[in-house]
């Protein structure tokens, strides 16, 4: 069974493409809610509201709950 593609409206920036990659290689269980920790670099444009994420963020998908 092929996993469904994650589609996020207005998806731009490095953090969302990283999340898509992470969930493609390590999908979550259906019917669960998962929290994602995103650690941006201090100089990232997203943090200063100058634009989309342009750093190399670290992502961690935390455990799922039903």
PDBQT receptor file of N, H, CA, C and O in Angstrom, charges set to zero:
ATOM      1  N   UNK A   1       0.844  -1.175   0.000  1.00  0.00    +0.000 N 
ATOM      2  CA  UNK A   1       0.000   0.000   0.000  1.00  0.00    +0.000 C 
ATOM      3  C   UNK A   1       0.892   1.243   0.000  1.00  0.00    +0.000 C 
ATOM      4  O   UNK A   1       1.761   1.400   0.858  1.00  0.00    +0.000 OA
ATOM      5  N   UNK A   2       0.667   2.103  -0.956  1.00  0.00    +0.000 N 
ATOM      6  H   UNK A   2      -0.039   1.976  -1.653  1.00  0.00    +0.000 HD
ATOM      7  CA  UNK A   2       1.444   3.328  -1.078  1.00  0.00    +0.000 C 
ATOM      8  C   UNK A   2       0.914   4.372  -0.096  1.00  0.00    +0.000 C 
ATOM      9  O   UNK A   2      -0.291   4.620  -0.061  1.00  0.00    +0.000 OA
ATOM     10  N   UNK A   3       1.814   5.004   0.726  1.00  0.00    +0.000 N 
ATOM     11  H   UNK A   3       2.793   4.803   0.698  1.00  0.00    +0.000 HD
ATOM     12  CA  UNK A   3       1.343   6.028   1.662  1.00  0.00    +0.000 C 
ATOM     13  C   UNK A   3       0.840   7.257   0.917  1.00  0.00    +0.000 C 
ATOM     14  O   UNK A   3       1.331   7.595  -0.160  1.00  0.00    +0.000 OA
ATOM     15  N   UNK A   4      -0.144   7.914   1.509  1.00  0.00    +0.000 N 
ATOM     16  H   UNK A   4      -0.542   7.640   2.384  1.00  0.00    +0.000 HD
ATOM     17  CA  UNK A   4      -0.671   9.146   0.922  1.00  0.00    +0.000 C 
ATOM     18  C   UNK A   4       0.362  10.243   1.061  1.00  0.00    +0.000 C 
ATOM     19  O   UNK A   4       1.130  10.272   2.022  1.00  0.00    +0.000 OA
ATOM     20  N   UNK A   5       0.375  11.145   0.094  1.00  0.00    +0.000 N 
ATOM     21  H   UNK A   5      -0.250  11.122  -0.686  1.00  0.00    +0.000 HD
ATOM     22  CA  UNK A   5       1.301  12.269   0.121  1.00  0.00    +0.000 C 
ATOM     23  C   UNK A   5       0.781  13.333   1.077  1.00  0.00    +0.000 C 
ATOM     24  O   UNK A   5      -0.399  13.684   1.060  1.00  0.00    +0.000 OA
ATOM     25  N   UNK A   6       1.673  13.830   1.900  1.00  0.00    +0.000 N 
ATOM     26  H   UNK A   6       2.631  13.545   1.914  1.00  0.00    +0.000 HD
ATOM     27  CA  UNK A   6       1.311  14.909   2.814  1.00  0.00    +0.000 C 
ATOM     28  C   UNK A   6       1.232  16.204   2.025  1.00  0.00    +0.000 C 
ATOM     29  O   UNK A   6       2.195  16.593   1.364  1.00  0.00    +0.000 OA
ATOM     30  N   UNK A   7       0.088  16.873   2.092  1.00  0.00    +0.000 N 
ATOM     31  H   UNK A   7      -0.695  16.557   2.630  1.00  0.00    +0.000 HD
ATOM     32  CA  UNK A   7      -0.100  18.140   1.383  1.00  0.00    +0.000 C 
ATOM     33  C   UNK A   7      -0.418  19.212   2.407  1.00  0.00    +0.000 C 
ATOM     34  O   UNK A   7      -1.376  19.094   3.171  1.00  0.00    +0.000 OA
ATOM     35  N   UNK A   8       0.389  20.252   2.417  1.00  0.00    +0.000 N 
ATOM     36  H   UNK A   8       1.168  20.347   1.796  1.00  0.00    +0.000 HD
ATOM     37  CA  UNK A   8       0.187  21.368   3.332  1.00  0.00    +0.000 C 
ATOM     38  C   UNK A   8      -0.028  22.617   2.500  1.00  0.00    +0.000 C 
ATOM     39  O   UNK A   8       0.868  23.011   1.753  1.00  0.00    +0.000 OA
ATOM     40  N   UNK A   9      -1.205  23.262   2.605  1.00  0.00    +0.000 N 
ATOM     41  H   UNK A   9      -1.933  22.942   3.212  1.00  0.00    +0.000 HD
ATOM     42  CA  UNK A   9      -1.451  24.470   1.821  1.00  0.00    +0.000 C 
ATOM     43  C   UNK A   9      -0.417  25.550   2.112  1.00  0.00    +0.000 C 
ATOM     44  O   UNK A   9      -0.036  25.765   3.262  1.00  0.00    +0.000 OA
ATOM     45  N   UNK A  10       0.025  26.217   1.074  1.00  0.00    +0.000 N 
ATOM     46  H   UNK A  10      -0.286  26.043   0.139  1.00  0.00    +0.000 HD
ATOM     47  CA  UNK A  10       0.998  27.290   1.250  1.00  0.00    +0.000 C 
ATOM     48  C   UNK A  10       2.339  26.787   1.735  1.00  0.00    +0.000 C 
ATOM     49  O   UNK A  10       3.078  27.513   2.400  1.00  0.00    +0.000 OA
ATOM     50  N   UNK A  11       2.656  25.548   1.406  1.00  0.00    +0.000 N 
ATOM     51  H   UNK A  11       2.056  24.958   0.866  1.00  0.00    +0.000 HD
ATOM     52  CA  UNK A  11       3.886  24.959   1.943  1.00  0.00    +0.000 C 
ATOM     53  C   UNK A  11       5.108  25.499   1.211  1.00  0.00    +0.000 C 
ATOM     54  O   UNK A  11       5.354  25.176   0.049  1.00  0.00    +0.000 OA
ATOM     55  N   UNK A  12       5.844  26.306   1.903  1.00  0.00    +0.000 N 
ATOM     56  H   UNK A  12       5.644  26.568   2.847  1.00  0.00    +0.000 HD
ATOM     57  CA  UNK A  12       7.124  26.767   1.402  1.00  0.00    +0.000 C 
ATOM     58  C   UNK A  12       8.052  26.861   2.601  1.00  0.00    +0.000 C 
ATOM     59  O   UNK A  12       7.595  26.966   3.740  1.00  0.00    +0.000 OA
ATOM     60  N   UNK A  13       9.280  26.825   2.362  1.00  0.00    +0.000 N 
ATOM     61  H   UNK A  13       9.651  26.740   1.437  1.00  0.00    +0.000 HD
ATOM     62  CA  UNK A  13      10.242  26.878   3.455  1.00  0.00    +0.000 C 
ATOM     63  C   UNK A  13      10.846  25.518   3.714  1.00  0.00    +0.000 C 
ATOM     64  O   UNK A  13      10.240  24.483   3.439  1.00  0.00    +0.000 OA
ATOM     65  N   UNK A  14      12.048  25.540   4.245  1.00  0.00    +0.000 N 
ATOM     66  H   UNK A  14      12.541  26.381   4.468  1.00  0.00    +0.000 HD
ATOM     67  CA  UNK A  14      12.798  24.313   4.462  1.00  0.00    +0.000 C 
ATOM     68  C   UNK A  14      12.169  23.398   5.496  1.00  0.00    +0.000 C 
ATOM     69  O   UNK A  14      12.253  22.177   5.357  1.00  0.00    +0.000 OA
ATOM     70  N   UNK A  15      11.543  23.946   6.528  1.00  0.00    +0.000 N 
ATOM     71  H   UNK A  15      11.475  24.937   6.641  1.00  0.00    +0.000 HD
ATOM     72  CA  UNK A  15      11.026  23.089   7.590  1.00  0.00    +0.000 C 
ATOM     73  C   UNK A  15       9.890  22.193   7.109  1.00  0.00    +0.000 C 
ATOM     74  O   UNK A  15       9.781  21.054   7.563  1.00  0.00    +0.000 OA
ATOM     75  N   UNK A  16       9.047  22.675   6.208  1.00  0.00    +0.000 N 
ATOM     76  H   UNK A  16       9.136  23.600   5.839  1.00  0.00    +0.000 HD
ATOM     77  CA  UNK A  16       7.947  21.852   5.722  1.00  0.00    +0.000 C 
ATOM     78  C   UNK A  16       8.423  20.781   4.750  1.00  0.00    +0.000 C 
ATOM     79  O   UNK A  16       7.905  19.664   4.756  1.00  0.00    +0.000 OA
ATOM     80  N   UNK A  17       9.405  21.110   3.913  1.00  0.00    +0.000 N 
ATOM     81  H   UNK A  17       9.825  22.018   3.908  1.00  0.00    +0.000 HD
ATOM     82  CA  UNK A  17       9.937  20.080   3.011  1.00  0.00    +0.000 C 
ATOM     83  C   UNK A  17      10.676  19.016   3.813  1.00  0.00    +0.000 C 
ATOM     84  O   UNK A  17      10.617  17.836   3.470  1.00  0.00    +0.000 OA
ATOM     85  N   UNK A  18      11.369  19.415   4.870  1.00  0.00    +0.000 N 
ATOM     86  H   UNK A  18      11.417  20.374   5.149  1.00  0.00    +0.000 HD
ATOM     87  CA  UNK A  18      12.034  18.445   5.756  1.00  0.00    +0.000 C 
ATOM     88  C   UNK A  18      11.017  17.529   6.427  1.00  0.00    +0.000 C 
ATOM     89  O   UNK A  18      11.245  16.327   6.555  1.00  0.00    +0.000 OA
ATOM     90  N   UNK A  19       9.895  18.103   6.854  1.00  0.00    +0.000 N 
ATOM     91  H   UNK A  19       9.709  19.080   6.750  1.00  0.00    +0.000 HD
ATOM     92  CA  UNK A  19       8.861  17.298   7.499  1.00  0.00    +0.000 C 
ATOM     93  C   UNK A  19       8.282  16.281   6.520  1.00  0.00    +0.000 C 
ATOM     94  O   UNK A  19       8.078  15.121   6.877  1.00  0.00    +0.000 OA
ATOM     95  N   UNK A  20       8.017  16.713   5.286  1.00  0.00    +0.000 N 
ATOM     96  H   UNK A  20       8.182  17.655   4.996  1.00  0.00    +0.000 HD
ATOM     97  CA  UNK A  20       7.513  15.777   4.271  1.00  0.00    +0.000 C 
ATOM     98  C   UNK A  20       8.494  14.632   4.053  1.00  0.00    +0.000 C 
ATOM     99  O   UNK A  20       8.085  13.474   3.971  1.00  0.00    +0.000 OA
ATOM    100  N   UNK A  21       9.796  14.949   3.956  1.00  0.00    +0.000 N 
ATOM    101  H   UNK A  21      10.128  15.890   4.022  1.00  0.00    +0.000 HD
ATOM    102  CA  UNK A  21      10.815  13.918   3.776  1.00  0.00    +0.000 C 
ATOM    103  C   UNK A  21      10.809  12.943   4.950  1.00  0.00    +0.000 C 
ATOM    104  O   UNK A  21      10.842  11.727   4.760  1.00  0.00    +0.000 OA
ATOM    105  N   UNK A  22      10.767  13.481   6.146  1.00  0.00    +0.000 N 
ATOM    106  H   UNK A  22      10.740  14.469   6.300  1.00  0.00    +0.000 HD
ATOM    107  CA  UNK A  22      10.812  12.653   7.355  1.00  0.00    +0.000 C 
ATOM    108  C   UNK A  22       9.606  11.723   7.436  1.00  0.00    +0.000 C 
ATOM    109  O   UNK A  22       9.751  10.554   7.792  1.00  0.00    +0.000 OA
ATOM    110  N   UNK A  23       8.411  12.230   7.110  1.00  0.00    +0.000 N 
ATOM    111  H   UNK A  23       8.293  13.181   6.821  1.00  0.00    +0.000 HD
ATOM    112  CA  UNK A  23       7.209  11.415   7.183  1.00  0.00    +0.000 C 
ATOM    113  C   UNK A  23       7.116  10.427   6.028  1.00  0.00    +0.000 C 
ATOM    114  O   UNK A  23       6.442   9.404   6.149  1.00  0.00    +0.000 OA
ATOM    115  N   UNK A  24       7.770  10.707   4.927  1.00  0.00    +0.000 N 
ATOM    116  H   UNK A  24       8.318  11.537   4.828  1.00  0.00    +0.000 HD
ATOM    117  CA  UNK A  24       7.793   9.755   3.818  1.00  0.00    +0.000 C 
ATOM    118  C   UNK A  24       8.668   8.562   4.168  1.00  0.00    +0.000 C 
ATOM    119  O   UNK A  24       8.311   7.420   3.879  1.00  0.00    +0.000 OA
ATOM    120  N   UNK A  25       9.807   8.821   4.788  1.00  0.00    +0.000 N 
ATOM    121  H   UNK A  25      10.097   9.748   5.023  1.00  0.00    +0.000 HD
ATOM    122  CA  UNK A  25      10.720   7.737   5.131  1.00  0.00    +0.000 C 
ATOM    123  C   UNK A  25      10.317   7.025   6.420  1.00  0.00    +0.000 C 
ATOM    124  O   UNK A  25      10.673   5.863   6.615  1.00  0.00    +0.000 OA
ATOM    125  N   UNK A  26       9.583   7.697   7.300  1.00  0.00    +0.000 N 
ATOM    126  H   UNK A  26       9.293   8.641   7.141  1.00  0.00    +0.000 HD
ATOM    127  CA  UNK A  26       9.178   7.111   8.572  1.00  0.00    +0.000 C 
ATOM    128  C   UNK A  26       7.740   7.539   8.874  1.00  0.00    +0.000 C 
ATOM    129  O   UNK A  26       7.515   8.417   9.708  1.00  0.00    +0.000 OA
ATOM    130  N   UNK A  27       6.751   6.913   8.187  1.00  0.00    +0.000 N 
ATOM    131  H   UNK A  27       6.933   6.201   7.509  1.00  0.00    +0.000 HD
ATOM    132  CA  UNK A  27       5.363   7.363   8.349  1.00  0.00    +0.000 C 
ATOM    133  C   UNK A  27       4.824   7.100   9.751  1.00  0.00    +0.000 C 
ATOM    134  O   UNK A  27       5.267   6.186  10.446  1.00  0.00    +0.000 OA
ATOM    135  N   UNK A  28       3.860   7.923  10.146  1.00  0.00    +0.000 N 
ATOM    136  H   UNK A  28       3.500   8.665   9.581  1.00  0.00    +0.000 HD
ATOM    137  CA  UNK A  28       3.209   7.752  11.446  1.00  0.00    +0.000 C 
ATOM    138  C   UNK A  28       2.032   6.793  11.291  1.00  0.00    +0.000 C 
ATOM    139  O   UNK A  28       1.600   6.507  10.175  1.00  0.00    +0.000 OA
ATOM    140  N   UNK A  29       1.522   6.303  12.407  1.00  0.00    +0.000 N 
ATOM    141  H   UNK A  29       1.874   6.535  13.313  1.00  0.00    +0.000 HD
ATOM    142  CA  UNK A  29       0.380   5.388  12.372  1.00  0.00    +0.000 C 
ATOM    143  C   UNK A  29      -0.889   6.163  12.057  1.00  0.00    +0.000 C 
ATOM    144  O   UNK A  29      -1.085   7.265  12.569  1.00  0.00    +0.000 OA
ATOM    145  N   UNK A  30      -1.761   5.594  11.214  1.00  0.00    +0.000 N 
ATOM    146  H   UNK A  30      -1.602   4.699  10.799  1.00  0.00    +0.000 HD
ATOM    147  CA  UNK A  30      -3.042   6.255  10.931  1.00  0.00    +0.000 C 
ATOM    148  C   UNK A  30      -3.859   6.416  12.207  1.00  0.00    +0.000 C 
ATOM    149  O   UNK A  30      -3.818   5.554  13.085  1.00  0.00    +0.000 OA
ATOM    150  N   UNK A  31      -4.591   7.503  12.313  1.00  0.00    +0.000 N 
ATOM    151  H   UNK A  31      -4.624   8.203  11.600  1.00  0.00    +0.000 HD
ATOM    152  CA  UNK A  31      -5.455   7.748  13.457  1.00  0.00    +0.000 C 
ATOM    153  C   UNK A  31      -4.737   8.284  14.680  1.00  0.00    +0.000 C 
ATOM    154  O   UNK A  31      -5.308   8.316  15.770  1.00  0.00    +0.000 OA
ATOM    155  N   UNK A  32      -3.487   8.705  14.512  1.00  0.00    +0.000 N 
ATOM    156  H   UNK A  32      -3.023   8.679  13.626  1.00  0.00    +0.000 HD
ATOM    157  CA  UNK A  32      -2.751   9.243  15.650  1.00  0.00    +0.000 C 
ATOM    158  C   UNK A  32      -2.492  10.728  15.458  1.00  0.00    +0.000 C 
ATOM    159  O   UNK A  32      -2.518  11.249  14.343  1.00  0.00    +0.000 OA
ATOM    160  N   UNK A  33      -2.242  11.388  16.569  1.00  0.00    +0.000 N 
ATOM    161  H   UNK A  33      -2.220  10.966  17.475  1.00  0.00    +0.000 HD
ATOM    162  CA  UNK A  33      -1.847  12.792  16.552  1.00  0.00    +0.000 C 
ATOM    163  C   UNK A  33      -0.393  12.831  16.974  1.00  0.00    +0.000 C 
ATOM    164  O   UNK A  33      -0.031  12.289  18.018  1.00  0.00    +0.000 OA
ATOM    165  N   UNK A  34       0.442  13.471  16.168  1.00  0.00    +0.000 N 
ATOM    166  H   UNK A  34       0.147  13.911  15.320  1.00  0.00    +0.000 HD
ATOM    167  CA  UNK A  34       1.869  13.522  16.468  1.00  0.00    +0.000 C 
ATOM    168  C   UNK A  34       2.320  14.963  16.576  1.00  0.00    +0.000 C 
ATOM    169  O   UNK A  34       1.951  15.805  15.758  1.00  0.00    +0.000 OA
ATOM    170  N   UNK A  35       3.112  15.238  17.579  1.00  0.00    +0.000 N 
ATOM    171  H   UNK A  35       3.412  14.554  18.244  1.00  0.00    +0.000 HD
ATOM    172  CA  UNK A  35       3.694  16.558  17.750  1.00  0.00    +0.000 C 
ATOM    173  C   UNK A  35       5.060  16.561  17.072  1.00  0.00    +0.000 C 
ATOM    174  O   UNK A  35       5.766  15.553  17.060  1.00  0.00    +0.000 OA
ATOM    175  N   UNK A  36       5.414  17.700  16.513  1.00  0.00    +0.000 N 
ATOM    176  H   UNK A  36       4.841  18.519  16.522  1.00  0.00    +0.000 HD
ATOM    177  CA  UNK A  36       6.701  17.829  15.833  1.00  0.00    +0.000 C 
ATOM    178  C   UNK A  36       7.475  18.973  16.471  1.00  0.00    +0.000 C 
ATOM    179  O   UNK A  36       6.979  20.096  16.557  1.00  0.00    +0.000 OA
ATOM    180  N   UNK A  37       8.678  18.684  16.912  1.00  0.00    +0.000 N 
ATOM    181  H   UNK A  37       9.080  17.771  16.842  1.00  0.00    +0.000 HD
ATOM    182  CA  UNK A  37       9.570  19.718  17.439  1.00  0.00    +0.000 C 
ATOM    183  C   UNK A  37      10.449  20.192  16.288  1.00  0.00    +0.000 C 
ATOM    184  O   UNK A  37      11.124  19.392  15.640  1.00  0.00    +0.000 OA
ATOM    185  N   UNK A  38      10.434  21.502  16.039  1.00  0.00    +0.000 N 
ATOM    186  H   UNK A  38       9.886  22.151  16.565  1.00  0.00    +0.000 HD
ATOM    187  CA  UNK A  38      11.233  22.099  14.966  1.00  0.00    +0.000 C 
ATOM    188  C   UNK A  38      12.199  23.095  15.591  1.00  0.00    +0.000 C 
ATOM    189  O   UNK A  38      11.777  24.060  16.227  1.00  0.00    +0.000 OA
ATOM    190  N   UNK A  39      13.485  22.862  15.411  1.00  0.00    +0.000 N 
ATOM    191  H   UNK A  39      13.828  22.077  14.894  1.00  0.00    +0.000 HD
ATOM    192  CA  UNK A  39      14.517  23.753  15.951  1.00  0.00    +0.000 C 
ATOM    193  C   UNK A  39      15.168  24.512  14.806  1.00  0.00    +0.000 C 
ATOM    194  O   UNK A  39      15.920  23.942  14.015  1.00  0.00    +0.000 OA
ATOM    195  N   UNK A  40      14.871  25.806  14.725  1.00  0.00    +0.000 N 
ATOM    196  H   UNK A  40      14.260  26.269  15.368  1.00  0.00    +0.000 HD
ATOM    197  CA  UNK A  40      15.421  26.661  13.674  1.00  0.00    +0.000 C 
ATOM    198  C   UNK A  40      16.720  27.295  14.151  1.00  0.00    +0.000 C 
ATOM    199  O   UNK A  40      16.942  27.450  15.352  1.00  0.00    +0.000 OA
ATOM    200  N   UNK A  41      17.571  27.658  13.205  1.00  0.00    +0.000 N 
ATOM    201  H   UNK A  41      17.391  27.532  12.229  1.00  0.00    +0.000 HD
ATOM    202  CA  UNK A  41      18.766  28.436  13.535  1.00  0.00    +0.000 C 
ATOM    203  C   UNK A  41      18.328  29.844  13.941  1.00  0.00    +0.000 C 
ATOM    204  O   UNK A  41      17.286  30.323  13.495  1.00  0.00    +0.000 OA
ATOM    205  N   UNK A  42      19.112  30.496  14.774  1.00  0.00    +0.000 N 
ATOM    206  H   UNK A  42      19.959  30.107  15.136  1.00  0.00    +0.000 HD
ATOM    207  CA  UNK A  42      18.775  31.841  15.266  1.00  0.00    +0.000 C 
ATOM    208  C   UNK A  42      18.575  32.863  14.150  1.00  0.00    +0.000 C 
ATOM    209  O   UNK A  42      17.794  33.802  14.303  1.00  0.00    +0.000 OA
ATOM    210  N   UNK A  43      19.273  32.687  13.031  1.00  0.00    +0.000 N 
ATOM    211  H   UNK A  43      19.907  31.924  12.907  1.00  0.00    +0.000 HD
ATOM    212  CA  UNK A  43      19.220  33.655  11.943  1.00  0.00    +0.000 C 
ATOM    213  C   UNK A  43      18.118  33.350  10.919  1.00  0.00    +0.000 C 
ATOM    214  O   UNK A  43      18.016  34.048   9.911  1.00  0.00    +0.000 OA
ATOM    215  N   UNK A  44      17.307  32.340  11.152  1.00  0.00    +0.000 N 
ATOM    216  H   UNK A  44      17.389  31.772  11.972  1.00  0.00    +0.000 HD
ATOM    217  CA  UNK A  44      16.274  31.918  10.193  1.00  0.00    +0.000 C 
ATOM    218  C   UNK A  44      15.273  33.049   9.937  1.00  0.00    +0.000 C 
ATOM    219  O   UNK A  44      14.816  33.705  10.873  1.00  0.00    +0.000 OA
ATOM    220  N   UNK A  45      14.941  33.270   8.674  1.00  0.00    +0.000 N 
ATOM    221  H   UNK A  45      15.312  32.738   7.913  1.00  0.00    +0.000 HD
ATOM    222  CA  UNK A  45      13.981  34.317   8.299  1.00  0.00    +0.000 C 
ATOM    223  C   UNK A  45      12.591  34.075   8.880  1.00  0.00    +0.000 C 
ATOM    224  O   UNK A  45      11.860  35.031   9.142  1.00  0.00    +0.000 OA
ATOM    225  N   UNK A  46      12.218  32.822   9.084  1.00  0.00    +0.000 N 
ATOM    226  H   UNK A  46      12.812  32.046   8.871  1.00  0.00    +0.000 HD
ATOM    227  CA  UNK A  46      10.897  32.532   9.629  1.00  0.00    +0.000 C 
ATOM    228  C   UNK A  46      10.756  33.083  11.042  1.00  0.00    +0.000 C 
ATOM    229  O   UNK A  46       9.695  33.596  11.397  1.00  0.00    +0.000 OA
ATOM    230  N   UNK A  47      11.795  32.986  11.844  1.00  0.00    +0.000 N 
ATOM    231  H   UNK A  47      12.657  32.569  11.555  1.00  0.00    +0.000 HD
ATOM    232  CA  UNK A  47      11.724  33.457  13.229  1.00  0.00    +0.000 C 
ATOM    233  C   UNK A  47      11.605  34.972  13.326  1.00  0.00    +0.000 C 
ATOM    234  O   UNK A  47      10.981  35.490  14.252  1.00  0.00    +0.000 OA
ATOM    235  N   UNK A  48      12.196  35.678  12.381  1.00  0.00    +0.000 N 
ATOM    236  H   UNK A  48      12.703  35.257  11.628  1.00  0.00    +0.000 HD
ATOM    237  CA  UNK A  48      12.113  37.143  12.411  1.00  0.00    +0.000 C 
ATOM    238  C   UNK A  48      10.998  37.661  11.497  1.00  0.00    +0.000 C 
ATOM    239  O   UNK A  48      10.884  38.865  11.265  1.00  0.00    +0.000 OA
ATOM    240  N   UNK A  49      10.180  36.743  10.986  1.00  0.00    +0.000 N 
ATOM    241  H   UNK A  49      10.272  35.765  11.174  1.00  0.00    +0.000 HD
ATOM    242  CA  UNK A  49       9.043  37.070  10.108  1.00  0.00    +0.000 C 
ATOM    243  C   UNK A  49       9.447  37.818   8.843  1.00  0.00    +0.000 C 
ATOM    244  O   UNK A  49       8.684  38.630   8.320  1.00  0.00    +0.000 OA
ATOM    245  N   UNK A  50      10.660  37.535   8.354  1.00  0.00    +0.000 N 
ATOM    246  H   UNK A  50      11.280  36.875   8.779  1.00  0.00    +0.000 HD
ATOM    247  CA  UNK A  50      11.123  38.152   7.101  1.00  0.00    +0.000 C 
ATOM    248  C   UNK A  50      10.717  37.326   5.891  1.00  0.00    +0.000 C 
ATOM    249  O   UNK A  50      10.710  37.834   4.770  1.00  0.00    +0.000 OA
ATOM    250  N   UNK A  51      10.376  36.053   6.103  1.00  0.00    +0.000 N 
ATOM    251  H   UNK A  51      10.382  35.640   7.013  1.00  0.00    +0.000 HD
ATOM    252  CA  UNK A  51      10.019  35.172   5.006  1.00  0.00    +0.000 C 
ATOM    253  C   UNK A  51       9.962  33.726   5.464  1.00  0.00    +0.000 C 
ATOM    254  O   UNK A  51       9.959  33.450   6.664  1.00  0.00    +0.000 OA
ATOM    255  N   UNK A  52       9.916  32.795   4.503  1.00  0.00    +0.000 N 
ATOM    256  H   UNK A  52       9.918  33.019   3.529  1.00  0.00    +0.000 HD
ATOM    257  CA  UNK A  52       9.862  31.380   4.858  1.00  0.00    +0.000 C 
ATOM    258  C   UNK A  52      11.189  30.893   5.445  1.00  0.00    +0.000 C 
ATOM    259  O   UNK A  52      12.214  31.568   5.348  1.00  0.00    +0.000 OA
ATOM    260  N   UNK A  53      11.148  29.744   6.034  1.00  0.00    +0.000 N 
ATOM    261  H   UNK A  53      10.316  29.195   6.113  1.00  0.00    +0.000 HD
ATOM    262  CA  UNK A  53      12.338  29.148   6.638  1.00  0.00    +0.000 C 
ATOM    263  C   UNK A  53      13.446  28.994   5.602  1.00  0.00    +0.000 C 
ATOM    264  O   UNK A  53      13.230  28.435   4.527  1.00  0.00    +0.000 OA
ATOM    265  N   UNK A  54      14.621  29.492   5.933  1.00  0.00    +0.000 N 
ATOM    266  H   UNK A  54      14.796  29.946   6.806  1.00  0.00    +0.000 HD
ATOM    267  CA  UNK A  54      15.764  29.381   5.019  1.00  0.00    +0.000 C 
ATOM    268  C   UNK A  54      16.982  28.778   5.720  1.00  0.00    +0.000 C 
ATOM    269  O   UNK A  54      18.101  28.879   5.219  1.00  0.00    +0.000 OA
ATOM    270  N   UNK A  55      16.765  28.152   6.877  1.00  0.00    +0.000 N 
ATOM    271  H   UNK A  55      15.855  28.070   7.284  1.00  0.00    +0.000 HD
ATOM    272  CA  UNK A  55      17.876  27.529   7.600  1.00  0.00    +0.000 C 
ATOM    273  C   UNK A  55      17.852  26.012   7.388  1.00  0.00    +0.000 C 
ATOM    274  O   UNK A  55      17.118  25.512   6.535  1.00  0.00    +0.000 OA
ATOM    275  N   UNK A  56      18.634  25.309   8.145  1.00  0.00    +0.000 N 
ATOM    276  H   UNK A  56      19.229  25.715   8.838  1.00  0.00    +0.000 HD
ATOM    277  CA  UNK A  56      18.687  23.851   8.101  1.00  0.00    +0.000 C 
ATOM    278  C   UNK A  56      18.103  23.335   9.420  1.00  0.00    +0.000 C 
ATOM    279  O   UNK A  56      18.853  22.959  10.320  1.00  0.00    +0.000 OA
ATOM    280  N   UNK A  57      16.751  23.313   9.543  1.00  0.00    +0.000 N 
ATOM    281  H   UNK A  57      16.141  23.618   8.811  1.00  0.00    +0.000 HD
ATOM    282  CA  UNK A  57      16.131  23.004  10.825  1.00  0.00    +0.000 C 
ATOM    283  C   UNK A  57      16.289  21.541  11.219  1.00  0.00    +0.000 C 
ATOM    284  O   UNK A  57      16.410  20.657  10.370  1.00  0.00    +0.000 OA
ATOM    285  N   UNK A  58      16.285  21.312  12.517  1.00  0.00    +0.000 N 
ATOM    286  H   UNK A  58      16.187  22.029  13.206  1.00  0.00    +0.000 HD
ATOM    287  CA  UNK A  58      16.294  19.957  13.060  1.00  0.00    +0.000 C 
ATOM    288  C   UNK A  58      14.855  19.628  13.428  1.00  0.00    +0.000 C 
ATOM    289  O   UNK A  58      14.196  20.407  14.116  1.00  0.00    +0.000 OA
ATOM    290  N   UNK A  59      14.361  18.472  12.973  1.00  0.00    +0.000 N 
ATOM    291  H   UNK A  59      14.896  17.839  12.414  1.00  0.00    +0.000 HD
ATOM    292  CA  UNK A  59      12.989  18.071  13.258  1.00  0.00    +0.000 C 
ATOM    293  C   UNK A  59      12.972  16.773  14.038  1.00  0.00    +0.000 C 
ATOM    294  O   UNK A  59      13.785  15.879  13.807  1.00  0.00    +0.000 OA
ATOM    295  N   UNK A  60      12.025  16.684  14.970  1.00  0.00    +0.000 N 
ATOM    296  H   UNK A  60      11.364  17.410  15.157  1.00  0.00    +0.000 HD
ATOM    297  CA  UNK A  60      11.832  15.459  15.715  1.00  0.00    +0.000 C 
ATOM    298  C   UNK A  60      10.328  15.223  15.808  1.00  0.00    +0.000 C 
ATOM    299  O   UNK A  60       9.595  16.051  16.350  1.00  0.00    +0.000 OA
ATOM    300  N   UNK A  61       9.867  14.071  15.268  1.00  0.00    +0.000 N 
ATOM    301  H   UNK A  61      10.462  13.399  14.828  1.00  0.00    +0.000 HD
ATOM    302  CA  UNK A  61       8.470  13.695  15.369  1.00  0.00    +0.000 C 
ATOM    303  C   UNK A  61       8.311  12.952  16.678  1.00  0.00    +0.000 C 
ATOM    304  O   UNK A  61       8.932  11.912  16.895  1.00  0.00    +0.000 OA
ATOM    305  N   UNK A  62       7.467  13.499  17.555  1.00  0.00    +0.000 N 
ATOM    306  H   UNK A  62       6.963  14.344  17.378  1.00  0.00    +0.000 HD
ATOM    307  CA  UNK A  62       7.280  12.918  18.882  1.00  0.00    +0.000 C 
ATOM    308  C   UNK A  62       6.160  11.890  18.842  1.00  0.00    +0.000 C 
ATOM    309  O   UNK A  62       5.399  11.845  17.876  1.00  0.00    +0.000 OA
ATOM    310  N   UNK A  63       6.051  11.080  19.859  1.00  0.00    +0.000 N 
ATOM    311  H   UNK A  63       6.670  11.117  20.644  1.00  0.00    +0.000 HD
ATOM    312  CA  UNK A  63       5.099   9.973  19.907  1.00  0.00    +0.000 C 
ATOM    313  C   UNK A  63       3.683  10.334  19.571  1.00  0.00    +0.000 C 
ATOM    314  O   UNK A  63       3.239  11.458  19.805  1.00  0.00    +0.000 OA
ATOM    315  N   UNK A  64       2.966   9.365  19.015  1.00  0.00    +0.000 N 
ATOM    316  H   UNK A  64       3.326   8.452  18.825  1.00  0.00    +0.000 HD
ATOM    317  CA  UNK A  64       1.587   9.570  18.612  1.00  0.00    +0.000 C 
ATOM    318  C   UNK A  64       0.611   9.177  19.701  1.00  0.00    +0.000 C 
ATOM    319  O   UNK A  64       0.890   8.283  20.500  1.00  0.00    +0.000 OA
ATOM    320  N   UNK A  65      -0.526   9.838  19.733  1.00  0.00    +0.000 N 
ATOM    321  H   UNK A  65      -0.753  10.563  19.084  1.00  0.00    +0.000 HD
ATOM    322  CA  UNK A  65      -1.584   9.555  20.684  1.00  0.00    +0.000 C 
ATOM    323  C   UNK A  65      -2.869   9.362  19.909  1.00  0.00    +0.000 C 
ATOM    324  O   UNK A  65      -3.056   9.961  18.851  1.00  0.00    +0.000 OA
ATOM    325  N   UNK A  66      -3.750   8.533  20.426  1.00  0.00    +0.000 N 
ATOM    326  H   UNK A  66      -3.598   8.046  21.286  1.00  0.00    +0.000 HD
ATOM    327  CA  UNK A  66      -5.048   8.346  19.776  1.00  0.00    +0.000 C 
ATOM    328  C   UNK A  66      -6.095   9.178  20.448  1.00  0.00    +0.000 C 
ATOM    329  O   UNK A  66      -7.256   9.155  20.042  1.00  0.00    +0.000 OA
TER     330      UNK A  66
